[in-house]
Amino acid sequence: MENHEDDKKYSEADTKFETIHIERLPSKQLAPIANDETVLRVLLQNPKVILFCLCANIGAFMYGYDNLSLTLCLSMPPFQRTFGTEVNGEFLIPAYWQSLWNAVAQIGTMIGAGSAGTLQDRLGRRLSFFTGAIISVIGVSLVYVSSSPGLFLVGKTINGAGVGICLTTGQTYVSEISPTRIRGVMLGAYSNLGNLIAASVGFSRIAIMSPLAYKLLFAIEWIWPCIIIAFVLFSPESPHYLVRKDDNDKAARMLQRILPATSDISAALDEIVELKENEVAHSHTSASFIDCFRGTNWRRTRIILYCNGLSQMVGAAFLTNGPYFMIQAGMSSASSSMIIEIGIGLSVASAVFTLWLIGVCGRRIITLSGIGFATALFFAMGVAGCFPKSSEGHWTVGITLQLVWLALGPSIAPAMAIAGEISEIRLRAKSQAIGFAFNYFWSCVWNVIIPYMFNQDEGNLGGLMGWIFFGASLLSFVIVFLELPETKDVVYERLDRMFEQKVPARRFGRFDG
């Protein structure tokens, strides 16, 4: 009965307005991607796209590195002496400063992400990258020279704003220049590589007693915005942005720089122009943030919000607090360092494997599998947390927490690919800004409360935190099953049609209308 009703919903005649909207499009644009275009083949055909996308995704790299570098510093004696308070002969970082550093940095990132939509539409993608990179350089400089918690907080906040701009702009840029077949792979790149580099540098310096032990971690953060600045100098502007600014000649020149030499530039430009004209006819107004919450765009925005909030629901903030948490839970510094680095190494392998799976299996099934795996691991952690005095319990908590890194790749990368491609083209920059702003707001919430959950002078939950994230992961699984559609190999025009006909999420992969 349910299937019959679902079919009926999107097989009924469209309204006159929606029919005109679809019929304006050439039939070739509504067809799915040819099956003989394998991911590897398209990657080999588009080396310039790969280079541009890897550079554009540095923002995701910056975000992962910045988050974990702070957590690693909390375990370093020189950092504790500089920013901590002496209690019974030991230097401790108060929980409120830990929460402030994490939370306010996320607020800075949220502000940067929220402003990125307007910046991109006014300045273009390249100048938005440049603006974010300069802001990040300033923020990192303040962090590097700081010797007080307050100045450190200011630097983290400013750097967060720059990271937010770069990360949001990167997702928009990648979604606009990537061929459909490899769009998901390019959007999901760099999931956990920043974490791995931070862990490798940090763990090698935990035993060093000089302030340079932690300052090197912050100095490395200058590298990432410098790469973005260099990228801006040689990268092409997004053809989609230029067409929206009625600069079709320049858009054609940018397509020549992006596409393979054998490509039909005129046909590619015509598709972008037709897409713009179609959306202008459909909206009759210029794009605004409020449009993201109207009609079928509200469903798209909702999906983007789910995707951006997913990382925290499966424990991302918990994982970045992992080193300090495991020490608080009773594990030695040496043991916690060893299994954390192994866990992050596994996460990178998982992320690379996930990128291949995205192009082969699609987004939805991989995301559900990753969340299901995380849910099972948190259940095991919660059970182990019921035995706080057992050394086996400590090891089980530590190992299951690190195995969650394996689940992050399949949980988050495909979901972020969906978030990057699900919105209308004309609302792409603004939709990404809303999504990432929510991402960092939600991260802020979790980064405030998590230290209070596990610190010994606060909640002291230890492994019982597994039950909290078991519930969060289980809820996420249900939402993803009901709301997230399959977007593998779906061109943007076909995606518009499915939303206009209100196709249920679980039927996107089988839609043939």
VEXDREN-2710 file (C-alpha; in Angstrom, 1 decimal):
% VEXDREN-2710
k/r/px/py/pz
1/MET/0.0/0.0/0.0
2/GLU/2.8/2.4/0.9
3/ASN/4.7/1.8/-2.3
4/HIS/1.5/2.4/-4.3
5/GLU/0.9/5.7/-2.6
6/ASP/4.5/6.8/-3.1
7/ASP/4.2/6.0/-6.8
8/LYS/1.0/7.9/-7.1
9/LYS/2.6/11.0/-5.6
10/TYR/5.1/11.5/-8.3
11/SER/3.2/9.9/-11.2
12/GLU/0.4/12.5/-11.1
13/ALA/0.5/15.3/-13.7
14/ASP/2.8/18.2/-12.7
15/THR/1.4/21.7/-12.4
16/LYS/1.5/23.7/-15.6
17/PHE/4.3/25.8/-14.2
18/GLU/6.5/22.8/-13.3
19/THR/5.9/21.2/-16.7
20/ILE/7.1/24.3/-18.5
21/HIS/10.1/24.3/-16.2
22/ILE/11.1/20.8/-17.3
23/GLU/10.2/20.9/-20.9
24/ARG/12.5/23.8/-21.5
25/LEU/15.4/21.4/-21.0
26/PRO/17.0/19.3/-23.8
27/SER/16.3/15.7/-23.3
28/LYS/20.0/14.8/-23.2
29/GLN/20.3/16.8/-20.0
30/LEU/17.7/14.7/-18.3
31/ALA/19.2/11.3/-19.1
32/PRO/21.3/9.5/-16.6
33/ILE/25.1/9.3/-17.1
34/ALA/26.2/6.5/-19.4
35/ASN/27.3/3.4/-17.6
36/ASP/30.5/3.0/-19.6
37/GLU/31.9/6.2/-18.1
38/THR/33.7/4.7/-15.2
39/VAL/35.0/6.8/-12.4
40/LEU/38.6/6.0/-13.2
41/ARG/38.1/6.8/-16.9
42/VAL/36.6/10.2/-16.1
43/LEU/39.3/10.9/-13.5
44/LEU/42.0/10.2/-16.1
45/GLN/40.2/12.4/-18.7
46/ASN/40.1/15.4/-16.3
47/PRO/43.5/15.9/-14.6
48/LYS/43.0/19.6/-14.4
49/VAL/39.7/19.2/-12.7
50/ILE/41.3/16.9/-10.1
51/LEU/44.1/19.4/-9.4
52/PHE/41.7/22.4/-9.0
53/CYS/39.4/20.3/-6.8
54/LEU/42.1/19.1/-4.5
55/CYS/43.3/22.7/-4.0
56/ALA/39.8/24.0/-3.5
57/ASN/39.2/21.3/-0.8
58/ILE/42.1/22.6/1.4
59/GLY/39.4/24.2/3.6
60/ALA/38.3/20.7/4.7
61/PHE/41.9/19.8/5.3
62/MET/42.3/23.0/7.4
63/TYR/39.2/22.3/9.5
64/GLY/40.3/18.8/10.4
65/TYR/43.9/19.8/11.3
66/ASP/42.8/22.8/13.4
67/ASN/40.3/20.8/15.4
68/LEU/42.7/18.0/16.4
69/SER/45.8/20.2/16.9
70/LEU/44.1/22.0/19.8
71/THR/43.1/18.7/21.5
72/LEU/46.7/17.4/21.1
73/CYS/48.1/20.5/22.7
74/LEU/45.9/20.0/25.8
75/SER/48.1/16.9/26.5
76/MET/51.4/18.8/26.2
77/PRO/53.1/19.9/29.5
78/PRO/54.5/23.2/27.9
79/PHE/51.0/24.2/26.7
80/GLN/49.5/23.3/30.2
81/ARG/52.1/25.5/31.9
82/THR/51.5/28.4/29.5
83/PHE/47.7/28.4/29.5
84/GLY/46.7/26.3/32.6
85/THR/46.2/26.9/36.3
86/GLU/48.3/25.2/39.0
87/VAL/46.3/22.8/41.2
88/ASN/48.1/20.7/43.8
89/GLY/51.4/21.1/42.0
90/GLU/50.0/20.2/38.5
91/PHE/49.0/22.5/35.7
92/LEU/45.4/21.9/34.5
93/ILE/43.4/23.5/31.7
94/PRO/40.0/24.5/33.2
95/ALA/37.0/22.9/31.5
96/TYR/35.5/26.3/30.7
97/TRP/38.6/27.3/28.7
98/GLN/38.5/24.0/26.8
99/SER/34.9/24.6/26.0
100/LEU/35.4/28.3/25.1
101/TRP/38.4/27.5/22.8
102/ASN/36.5/24.8/21.0
103/ALA/33.0/26.5/21.0
104/VAL/34.0/30.0/20.1
105/ALA/36.3/28.8/17.3
106/GLN/33.3/27.0/15.9
107/ILE/31.3/30.2/16.2
108/GLY/34.0/31.9/14.2
109/THR/33.8/29.2/11.6
110/MET/30.0/29.5/11.6
111/ILE/30.2/33.2/10.9
112/GLY/32.7/32.7/8.1
113/ALA/30.6/30.0/6.5
114/GLY/27.5/32.1/6.9
115/SER/29.1/35.1/5.2
116/ALA/30.6/32.9/2.4
117/GLY/27.3/32.7/0.5
118/THR/27.1/36.5/0.1
119/LEU/30.9/36.8/-0.5
120/GLN/30.8/34.2/-3.3
121/ASP/27.9/35.8/-5.1
122/ARG/29.4/39.3/-4.9
123/LEU/33.1/38.6/-5.3
124/GLY/33.2/35.3/-7.1
125/ARG/34.7/32.0/-5.9
126/ARG/38.4/33.0/-6.3
127/LEU/38.3/36.2/-4.3
128/SER/36.3/34.4/-1.6
129/PHE/39.1/31.9/-1.3
130/PHE/41.6/34.7/-1.1
131/THR/39.6/36.5/1.6
132/GLY/39.3/33.4/3.7
133/ALA/43.0/32.6/3.4
134/ILE/44.1/36.1/4.5
135/ILE/41.8/35.9/7.5
136/SER/43.2/32.5/8.4
137/VAL/46.8/33.8/8.2
138/ILE/45.9/36.6/10.7
139/GLY/44.2/34.2/13.0
140/VAL/47.1/31.7/13.0
141/SER/49.6/34.5/13.7
142/LEU/47.7/35.5/16.8
143/VAL/47.5/31.9/18.0
144/TYR/51.2/31.4/17.5
145/VAL/52.3/34.5/19.5
146/SER/49.6/34.1/22.3
147/SER/50.6/33.5/25.9
148/SER/47.2/34.1/27.5
149/PRO/44.0/32.1/27.1
150/GLY/42.1/35.3/26.0
151/LEU/44.5/36.1/23.1
152/PHE/44.5/32.4/22.1
153/LEU/40.7/32.5/22.0
154/VAL/40.7/35.6/19.7
155/GLY/43.2/34.0/17.3
156/LYS/41.2/30.7/17.2
157/THR/38.0/32.6/16.4
158/ILE/39.6/34.7/13.6
159/ASN/41.2/31.6/12.1
160/GLY/37.9/29.8/12.4
161/ALA/36.2/32.5/10.3
162/GLY/38.8/32.1/7.6
163/VAL/38.5/28.3/7.6
164/GLY/34.7/28.6/7.3
165/ILE/34.9/30.8/4.2
166/CYS/37.5/28.5/2.5
167/LEU/35.6/25.3/3.3
168/THR/32.2/26.6/2.2
169/THR/33.6/28.2/-1.0
170/GLY/35.5/25.0/-1.8
171/GLN/32.3/22.9/-1.7
172/THR/30.5/25.3/-4.0
173/TYR/33.5/25.5/-6.4
174/VAL/34.0/21.8/-6.6
175/SER/30.3/21.1/-7.2
176/GLU/30.3/23.5/-10.1
177/ILE/33.4/22.4/-12.0
178/SER/33.3/18.6/-11.5
179/PRO/31.8/16.2/-14.1
180/THR/28.8/14.4/-12.7
181/ARG/30.4/11.0/-12.6
182/ILE/33.2/12.2/-10.2
183/ARG/31.4/14.9/-8.4
184/GLY/30.9/12.9/-5.3
185/VAL/34.5/11.8/-5.2
186/MET/35.8/15.3/-5.5
187/LEU/33.3/16.7/-2.9
188/GLY/34.4/14.0/-0.4
189/ALA/38.2/14.4/-0.7
190/TYR/40.4/15.2/2.3
191/SER/37.9/13.9/4.9
192/ASN/40.4/13.0/7.6
193/LEU/43.9/13.7/6.2
194/GLY/44.2/16.9/8.2
195/ASN/43.6/14.9/11.4
196/LEU/46.3/12.4/10.5
197/ILE/48.9/15.1/9.9
198/ALA/48.0/16.8/13.1
199/ALA/48.2/13.5/15.0
200/SER/51.6/12.6/13.4
201/VAL/53.2/15.9/14.3
202/GLY/51.6/16.2/17.7
203/PHE/52.3/12.7/19.1
204/SER/55.9/13.0/18.0
205/ARG/56.3/16.1/20.2
206/ILE/54.3/15.2/23.4
207/ALA/57.5/14.4/25.3
208/ILE/59.2/17.7/24.4
209/MET/59.2/20.3/27.2
210/SER/59.9/23.4/25.1
211/PRO/57.0/25.7/24.0
212/LEU/58.1/24.9/20.5
213/ALA/56.4/21.5/21.0
214/TYR/53.0/23.0/20.6
215/LYS/54.0/26.1/18.6
216/LEU/55.1/23.9/15.7
217/LEU/51.6/22.5/15.4
218/PHE/50.2/26.1/15.0
219/ALA/53.0/27.2/12.7
220/ILE/52.1/24.4/10.2
221/GLU/48.7/26.0/9.9
222/TRP/50.2/28.8/7.9
223/ILE/50.9/26.4/5.1
224/TRP/47.3/25.7/4.2
225/PRO/46.1/29.3/3.5
226/CYS/49.4/29.9/1.6
227/ILE/48.4/27.0/-0.7
228/ILE/45.0/28.5/-1.2
229/ILE/46.5/31.9/-2.1
230/ALA/48.8/30.2/-4.6
231/PHE/45.7/28.3/-5.9
232/VAL/43.9/31.6/-6.5
233/LEU/46.7/32.9/-8.7
234/PHE/46.4/30.1/-11.3
235/SER/42.8/28.7/-10.8
236/PRO/39.9/29.6/-13.2
237/GLU/36.8/31.3/-11.9
238/SER/33.7/29.1/-11.8
239/PRO/31.9/29.2/-15.2
240/HIS/28.6/29.0/-13.4
241/TYR/29.3/32.2/-11.5
242/LEU/30.4/34.0/-14.7
243/VAL/27.3/33.0/-16.6
244/ARG/25.2/34.4/-13.8
245/LYS/27.1/37.6/-14.1
246/ASP/26.3/37.6/-17.9
247/ASP/30.0/37.2/-18.8
248/ASN/29.6/34.2/-21.2
249/ASP/32.8/35.0/-23.1
250/LYS/34.9/34.7/-20.0
251/ALA/32.9/31.6/-18.9
252/ALA/33.9/30.0/-22.2
253/ARG/37.5/30.8/-21.6
254/MET/37.4/29.3/-18.1
255/LEU/35.8/26.1/-19.5
256/GLN/38.7/25.8/-21.9
257/ARG/41.0/25.9/-18.9
258/ILE/39.0/23.3/-17.0
259/LEU/37.8/20.8/-19.5
260/PRO/39.9/18.3/-21.6
261/ALA/41.2/19.6/-24.9
262/THR/38.7/17.4/-26.8
263/SER/35.7/18.8/-25.1
264/ASP/32.9/20.7/-26.9
265/ILE/33.2/24.0/-25.1
266/SER/30.2/25.5/-26.9
267/ALA/27.9/22.6/-25.8
268/ALA/29.2/22.8/-22.2
269/LEU/28.6/26.6/-22.1
270/ASP/25.1/26.2/-23.7
271/GLU/24.1/23.7/-20.9
272/ILE/25.2/26.2/-18.2
273/VAL/23.4/29.1/-19.9
274/GLU/20.2/27.0/-20.4
275/LEU/20.3/26.0/-16.8
276/LYS/20.6/29.6/-15.7
277/GLU/17.7/30.7/-18.0
278/ASN/15.6/27.8/-16.8
279/GLU/16.1/28.8/-13.2
280/VAL/15.5/32.5/-13.9
281/ALA/12.2/31.6/-15.6
282/HIS/11.3/29.4/-12.7
283/SER/12.0/31.9/-10.0
284/HIS/11.3/35.3/-11.6
285/THR/13.4/36.9/-8.8
286/SER/17.0/37.1/-7.8
287/ALA/18.3/34.4/-5.4
288/SER/18.0/35.1/-1.7
289/PHE/18.5/33.2/1.5
290/ILE/14.8/33.0/2.1
291/ASP/14.4/31.1/-1.2
292/CYS/16.3/28.2/0.4
293/PHE/13.3/27.7/2.8
294/ARG/10.5/27.9/0.2
295/GLY/8.7/25.2/-1.8
296/THR/10.8/22.2/-2.8
297/ASN/14.0/24.1/-1.8
298/TRP/13.0/23.7/1.8
299/ARG/13.3/19.9/1.4
300/ARG/16.7/20.4/-0.2
301/THR/17.9/22.7/2.6
302/ARG/16.6/20.2/5.2
303/ILE/18.8/17.5/3.6
304/ILE/21.8/19.8/3.6
305/LEU/21.2/20.5/7.3
306/TYR/21.0/16.8/8.1
307/CYS/24.2/16.1/6.2
308/ASN/26.1/18.9/7.9
309/GLY/24.9/17.9/11.4
310/LEU/25.7/14.2/10.8
311/SER/29.4/14.4/11.8
312/GLN/28.6/15.4/15.3
313/MET/25.8/12.9/15.7
314/VAL/28.3/10.1/15.0
315/GLY/30.9/11.5/17.4
316/ALA/33.3/13.8/15.5
317/ALA/33.7/16.2/18.4
318/PHE/34.0/13.3/20.8
319/LEU/36.8/11.8/18.6
320/THR/38.8/15.1/18.4
321/ASN/38.6/15.2/22.3
322/GLY/39.8/11.6/22.3
323/PRO/43.3/12.0/23.6
324/TYR/42.3/14.0/26.6
325/PHE/39.2/11.8/27.2
326/MET/41.1/8.5/27.3
327/ILE/43.6/9.9/29.8
328/GLN/40.7/11.1/31.9
329/ALA/39.1/7.6/31.6
330/GLY/42.2/6.0/33.1
331/MET/44.4/5.1/30.1
332/SER/48.1/6.1/30.1
333/SER/49.4/8.9/27.8
334/ALA/51.6/6.5/25.9
335/SER/48.8/4.0/25.3
336/SER/46.2/6.6/24.3
337/SER/48.7/8.2/21.9
338/MET/49.4/4.9/20.2
339/ILE/45.9/3.8/19.6
340/ILE/44.7/7.3/18.6
341/GLU/47.3/7.5/15.8
342/ILE/46.4/4.0/14.7
343/GLY/42.7/5.0/14.7
344/ILE/43.3/8.1/12.6
345/GLY/45.5/6.1/10.2
346/LEU/42.6/3.7/9.7
347/SER/40.3/6.6/9.1
348/VAL/42.4/7.9/6.2
349/ALA/42.4/4.4/4.7
350/SER/38.6/4.3/5.2
351/ALA/38.3/7.7/3.6
352/VAL/40.2/6.7/0.5
353/PHE/38.2/3.5/0.2
354/THR/35.0/5.5/0.7
355/LEU/35.9/7.9/-2.2
356/TRP/36.1/4.9/-4.5
357/LEU/32.9/3.5/-3.2
358/ILE/31.1/6.8/-3.7
359/GLY/31.6/6.6/-7.4
360/VAL/30.6/2.9/-7.6
361/CYS/27.9/2.2/-5.0
362/GLY/26.4/5.6/-4.5
363/ARG/26.0/7.9/-1.5
364/ARG/22.9/6.7/0.4
365/ILE/23.8/3.1/1.1
366/ILE/27.4/4.0/2.1
367/THR/26.1/6.6/4.5
368/LEU/23.7/4.2/6.1
369/SER/26.3/1.5/6.4
370/GLY/28.8/3.9/8.1
371/ILE/26.2/5.1/10.6
372/GLY/25.1/1.6/11.4
373/PHE/28.8/0.6/12.1
374/ALA/29.2/3.6/14.4
375/THR/26.0/2.8/16.2
376/ALA/27.2/-0.8/16.9
377/LEU/30.6/0.6/18.2
378/PHE/29.0/3.1/20.5
379/PHE/26.8/0.3/21.9
380/ALA/29.9/-1.8/22.7
381/MET/31.6/1.3/24.3
382/GLY/28.6/1.9/26.5
383/VAL/28.6/-1.7/27.7
384/ALA/32.4/-1.5/28.4
385/GLY/31.8/1.8/30.3
386/CYS/29.6/-0.1/32.7
387/PHE/32.8/-1.6/34.1
388/PRO/34.9/1.5/34.9
389/LYS/37.4/-0.3/37.2
390/SER/38.3/-3.0/34.6
391/SER/41.5/-2.6/32.6
392/GLU/39.9/-4.6/29.8
393/GLY/37.0/-2.1/30.0
394/HIS/39.4/0.8/29.5
395/TRP/41.0/-0.8/26.5
396/THR/37.6/-1.7/25.0
397/VAL/36.5/1.9/25.4
398/GLY/39.7/3.2/23.8
399/ILE/39.7/0.7/20.9
400/THR/36.0/1.1/20.1
401/LEU/36.4/4.9/20.1
402/GLN/39.2/4.7/17.6
403/LEU/37.3/2.3/15.4
404/VAL/34.7/5.0/15.1
405/TRP/37.2/6.8/12.9
406/LEU/36.7/4.0/10.4
407/ALA/33.0/4.8/10.4
408/LEU/33.5/8.5/9.9
409/GLY/34.6/8.1/6.2
410/PRO/31.5/6.2/5.0
411/SER/29.2/8.2/7.3
412/ILE/30.3/11.7/6.4
413/ALA/32.0/11.8/3.0
414/PRO/29.0/10.6/1.0
415/ALA/26.6/12.8/3.0
416/MET/28.8/15.8/2.3
417/ALA/28.8/14.9/-1.4
418/ILE/25.0/14.9/-1.2
419/ALA/25.0/18.2/0.6
420/GLY/27.2/19.7/-2.1
421/GLU/25.1/18.7/-5.0
422/ILE/21.5/18.7/-3.8
423/SER/20.6/22.4/-4.0
424/GLU/19.4/24.4/-7.0
425/ILE/22.4/25.8/-8.9
426/ARG/21.2/29.4/-8.4
427/LEU/21.0/28.9/-4.6
428/ARG/24.2/26.8/-4.4
429/ALA/26.4/29.4/-2.6
430/LYS/23.7/30.4/-0.2
431/SER/22.7/26.8/0.5
432/GLN/26.2/25.8/1.3
433/ALA/26.6/28.8/3.5
434/ILE/23.5/27.8/5.5
435/GLY/24.7/24.2/5.7
436/PHE/28.1/24.9/6.9
437/ALA/26.9/27.6/9.3
438/PHE/24.6/25.0/10.9
439/ASN/27.5/22.5/10.9
440/TYR/29.7/24.8/13.0
441/PHE/26.8/25.9/15.2
442/TRP/26.1/22.2/16.0
443/SER/29.8/21.6/16.5
444/CYS/29.9/24.5/18.9
445/VAL/27.1/22.9/21.0
446/TRP/28.8/19.6/21.2
447/ASN/32.3/21.1/21.9
448/VAL/30.8/23.1/24.8
449/ILE/29.1/20.1/26.5
450/ILE/31.6/17.3/25.8
451/PRO/34.3/18.4/28.2
452/TYR/31.7/18.7/30.9
453/MET/30.6/15.2/30.2
454/PHE/33.9/13.4/30.7
455/ASN/36.1/15.7/32.9
456/GLN/36.8/14.2/36.3
457/ASP/35.7/17.3/38.1
458/GLU/32.5/17.5/36.1
459/GLY/30.3/14.6/34.7
460/ASN/33.1/12.0/34.8
461/LEU/31.1/9.7/32.5
462/GLY/34.0/7.8/31.0
463/GLY/32.9/5.0/28.7
464/LEU/29.3/5.6/29.6
465/MET/29.4/8.4/26.9
466/GLY/29.0/5.5/24.5
467/TRP/25.3/5.4/25.4
468/ILE/24.9/9.1/24.5
469/PHE/26.3/8.6/21.0
470/PHE/24.6/5.3/20.5
471/GLY/21.3/7.1/20.8
472/ALA/22.5/10.0/18.6
473/SER/23.7/7.6/15.9
474/LEU/20.6/5.5/16.0
475/LEU/18.4/8.6/15.5
476/SER/20.7/9.7/12.6
477/PHE/20.2/6.3/10.9
478/VAL/16.4/6.7/11.0
479/ILE/16.6/10.3/9.6
480/VAL/19.0/9.4/6.8
481/PHE/16.9/6.4/5.8
482/LEU/13.8/8.6/5.5
483/GLU/15.3/11.8/4.1
484/LEU/18.6/11.4/2.2
485/PRO/18.2/10.5/-1.5
486/GLU/20.6/8.8/-3.9
487/THR/22.3/11.4/-6.2
488/LYS/24.9/9.2/-7.8
489/ASP/25.2/10.0/-11.6
490/VAL/22.2/12.4/-11.5
491/VAL/22.6/15.6/-13.5
492/TYR/21.3/18.7/-11.9
493/GLU/18.4/19.1/-14.3
494/ARG/17.1/15.6/-13.5
495/LEU/17.6/16.3/-9.8
496/ASP/15.3/19.4/-10.2
497/ARG/12.6/17.2/-11.8
498/MET/12.6/14.6/-9.0
499/PHE/12.2/17.3/-6.3
500/GLU/9.4/19.0/-8.2
501/GLN/7.6/15.7/-8.5
502/LYS/8.2/15.0/-4.8
503/VAL/9.9/11.6/-5.4
504/PRO/10.5/9.9/-2.0
505/ALA/14.1/9.8/-0.9
506/ARG/14.4/6.0/-1.1
507/ARG/13.1/6.0/-4.8
508/PHE/15.6/8.5/-6.3
509/GLY/17.8/5.7/-7.5
510/ARG/14.9/4.0/-9.3
511/PHE/13.2/7.1/-10.8
512/ASP/12.8/6.9/-14.6
513/GLY/10.3/9.8/-15.2
END
